[in-house]
Amino acid sequence: MREGLVAARKTVTRLGVTYEQTYWVKPAELRAIVKTSGYKAAVAKLGGNVRNATRRVAGWVESPTEPGGLMTLAAATKMALGDDAEARWAEKNEALARTGAEDAGPEVFDRMSDLWHQGANEDGALTELAQVSQAFYEDEPEVELYRGIGEFQATQMEAAFSSGDDAVLDAGCLVSFSESPDIARGFAANDNGAVISIRVPRESIIMSHRAGMFGDEEREVAVLTKGAVRVSRSQFARASPTPLLDD
């Protein structure tokens, strides 16, 4: 990669020979394209699969547990773990079984497995989505983000802190955070939970509200991880319960 530039691809045919050529785009150019034409046009500029990029974003917006979101998570897991992504799917299946999801029947697991492998093995254009998103953080090598967690997970983290250990946020290889501590606090307070804060390198950002992939209301940013995020006591704060309104 050239310093300060983003690699783009285009297919070229010359003298009957078709090949892929790399050229370079400035982050400011990507931001301008998003502003005038949306993130899909910027993905196209980089040579990405616009249809799959749109599906990956829409799936994540819907829910990580719905079919489209599962495919997006699979694509991110493959991106983060490479060949180890298959083992991660086996772990996920075991976790679902422990929660009683096996009551849905084997056909549900077969369908989920098909979706997972389809998402992991097709061109999900996550690279291009990440390049477009990161163009909006050009002057920010690191970004501070926040996530609200529920009471059960908060209690587990406190137990780890009491033992003198860091806690672990085990939320998969693609995790949504907010750029706003207040928004994260609102999610946590609704479940008597807590807010965690992390600093992530710009290169770990895959999708962002700044690039128009999510609405601005939650200032959402989706971050690539290796499957778990370590959280120290200083990164953790209990959220005050939301007060009840009088009738």
C-alpha positions in Angstrom: 0.0 0.0 0.0 1.2 3.5 -0.8 1.3 5.9 2.1 -2.0 7.9 2.2 -3.5 6.1 -0.8 -6.1 3.4 -1.2 -5.6 0.5 -3.7 -8.4 0.1 -6.3 -8.9 -2.6 -8.9 -10.2 -2.6 -12.4 -10.5 -5.3 -15.1 -8.7 -4.4 -18.3 -8.8 -6.2 -21.7 -6.0 -5.4 -24.1 -5.1 -7.4 -27.3 -7.5 -10.1 -26.3 -6.0 -10.5 -22.8 -8.0 -9.7 -19.7 -6.3 -8.9 -16.5 -6.7 -7.0 -13.2 -5.0 -3.7 -12.8 -4.3 -1.8 -9.6 -4.4 2.0 -9.4 -4.5 4.4 -6.4 -7.3 6.6 -5.0 -7.0 9.3 -2.4 -9.2 9.0 0.7 -10.5 12.5 0.0 -11.8 11.2 -3.3 -13.7 8.4 -1.6 -15.2 10.8 0.9 -16.4 13.0 -2.0 -18.0 10.1 -3.8 -19.8 9.0 -0.6 -21.1 12.6 -0.1 -22.4 12.9 -3.6 -23.4 9.3 -4.6 -23.3 7.1 -1.5 -21.0 4.3 -0.2 -22.0 1.9 -3.0 -20.5 4.2 -5.6 -17.3 4.4 -3.6 -17.2 0.6 -3.4 -17.6 0.4 -7.2 -14.8 2.9 -7.6 -12.5 0.5 -5.8 -13.6 -2.4 -8.0 -15.6 -4.1 -5.3 -18.7 -6.3 -5.7 -21.5 -3.7 -5.0 -24.3 -6.2 -4.8 -22.5 -8.2 -2.1 -21.3 -5.1 -0.3 -24.9 -3.9 -0.1 -26.1 -7.3 1.3 -23.3 -7.4 3.9 -24.3 -3.9 5.2 -28.0 -4.6 5.1 -27.5 -8.0 6.9 -25.6 -6.4 9.7 -28.1 -3.6 10.1 -30.9 -6.2 10.3 -29.3 -8.3 13.0 -26.2 -10.5 13.4 -28.4 -13.4 14.2 -30.6 -13.2 11.1 -29.6 -14.9 7.8 -28.0 -11.8 6.3 -26.2 -10.8 9.5 -24.9 -14.4 9.9 -23.4 -14.2 6.4 -21.8 -10.9 7.2 -20.4 -12.3 10.4 -19.0 -15.3 8.5 -17.3 -13.0 6.0 -15.7 -11.0 8.8 -14.6 -14.2 10.6 -12.9 -15.5 7.4 -11.3 -12.1 7.0 -10.0 -12.1 10.6 -9.1 -15.7 11.1 -8.5 -17.1 7.6 -8.6 -20.9 7.6 -9.4 -21.0 11.3 -12.9 -19.6 10.5 -14.2 -23.1 10.2 -13.3 -23.9 13.8 -15.0 -20.7 14.9 -18.2 -21.9 13.2 -18.0 -25.2 15.1 -17.6 -23.2 18.4 -20.7 -21.1 17.5 -22.7 -24.2 16.8 -21.8 -25.6 20.2 -22.7 -22.3 21.9 -26.1 -22.3 20.2 -26.7 -25.9 21.4 -25.9 -25.0 25.0 -28.5 -22.2 24.9 -31.2 -24.7 23.8 -31.4 -23.5 20.2 -31.2 -27.2 19.2 -34.9 -27.4 19.9 -35.4 -25.8 16.6 -34.4 -29.0 14.8 -31.5 -30.1 12.7 -32.9 -28.5 9.6 -32.4 -25.0 11.2 -28.7 -25.8 11.9 -28.2 -27.1 8.4 -29.7 -23.9 7.0 -27.5 -21.8 9.3 -24.4 -23.8 8.3 -25.2 -23.2 4.6 -25.5 -19.5 5.2 -22.3 -19.4 7.2 -20.3 -21.1 4.5 -21.8 -19.1 1.8 -20.9 -15.9 3.6 -17.4 -17.1 4.4 -16.6 -18.2 0.9 -18.1 -15.5 -1.4 -16.6 -12.1 -2.2 -18.4 -10.1 0.5 -16.5 -6.9 -0.5 -15.6 -6.3 3.2 -12.2 -5.1 2.0 -13.8 -2.3 0.0 -16.3 -1.5 2.7 -13.4 -1.1 5.1 -11.4 1.1 2.7 -14.3 3.4 2.2 -15.0 3.6 5.9 -11.4 4.2 6.9 -11.2 7.1 4.5 -13.3 9.0 7.0 -10.7 8.5 9.7 -7.7 9.5 7.6 -6.4 11.8 10.4 -7.2 9.4 13.2 -4.8 6.5 13.6 -6.9 5.3 16.6 -10.5 5.8 17.4 -12.2 5.6 20.8 -15.4 3.6 20.8 -18.0 2.5 23.4 -20.4 -0.4 23.8 -23.3 -0.9 26.2 -23.6 -4.4 27.7 -26.3 -6.0 29.7 -26.4 -6.9 33.4 -25.4 -10.5 33.0 -22.3 -9.8 31.0 -21.4 -6.8 33.2 -21.6 -9.1 36.3 -19.3 -11.6 34.6 -16.8 -8.9 33.9 -16.8 -7.7 37.5 -16.1 -11.2 38.7 -13.1 -11.3 36.4 -11.9 -7.9 37.7 -12.3 -9.1 41.3 -10.0 -12.0 40.5 -7.4 -9.6 39.3 -7.9 -10.5 35.6 -9.0 -8.6 32.6 -12.4 -9.4 31.3 -13.2 -10.6 27.8 -15.9 -9.4 25.5 -16.6 -12.5 23.4 -18.9 -11.1 20.7 -17.5 -12.6 17.5 -15.1 -11.3 14.9 -17.3 -8.3 14.0 -18.6 -6.1 16.8 -20.6 -3.0 16.8 -19.6 0.0 18.9 -20.7 3.6 19.1 -18.6 6.7 18.9 -20.9 8.2 21.6 -20.5 7.2 25.2 -24.0 8.6 25.9 -25.6 6.3 23.3 -23.8 3.3 24.7 -24.8 4.3 28.2 -28.4 4.4 27.1 -28.3 0.8 25.9 -26.6 -0.3 29.1 -28.9 1.6 31.4 -32.0 -0.1 29.9 -30.6 -3.4 31.2 -28.8 -2.3 34.4 -25.6 -3.0 32.5 -22.3 -1.2 31.9 -20.3 0.7 29.3 -17.0 -0.5 28.0 -14.6 1.8 26.1 -11.8 0.7 23.8 -9.4 2.3 21.4 -9.1 0.6 18.1 -6.7 1.1 15.2 -8.3 2.7 12.1 -7.4 -0.4 10.1 -9.8 -2.5 12.2 -12.9 -0.5 11.1 -15.0 -2.4 8.6 -18.2 -0.3 8.4 -19.1 3.1 9.7 -22.0 5.6 10.0 -19.6 8.2 8.7 -19.6 6.5 5.4 -23.4 6.3 5.3 -23.5 2.5 6.0 -25.5 3.0 9.2 -27.8 5.8 10.4 -26.3 8.6 12.4 -28.6 8.1 15.3 -26.4 5.5 17.0 -23.1 6.6 15.5 -22.4 3.0 14.9 -19.0 1.6 13.9 -18.4 -2.2 13.1 -15.0 -3.3 14.1 -13.0 -6.5 13.1 -11.6 -8.5 16.0 -10.0 -11.9 16.4 -13.1 -13.1 18.2 -12.6 -11.5 21.6 -11.8 -8.1 23.1 -9.9 -7.8 26.4 -11.3 -5.2 28.7 -9.5 -3.8 31.8 -11.2 -2.4 34.9 -10.4 1.1 33.7 -12.3 0.5 30.5 -15.5 -0.5 32.4 -18.2 1.6 34.0 -21.6 0.6 35.4 -24.4 2.6 33.9 -27.1 4.2 36.0 -30.6 2.7 35.6 -32.9 4.7 33.4 -35.4 6.5 35.7 -39.0 5.6 35.4 -41.3 8.3 34.2 -44.4 9.2 36.2 -47.7 8.4 34.7 
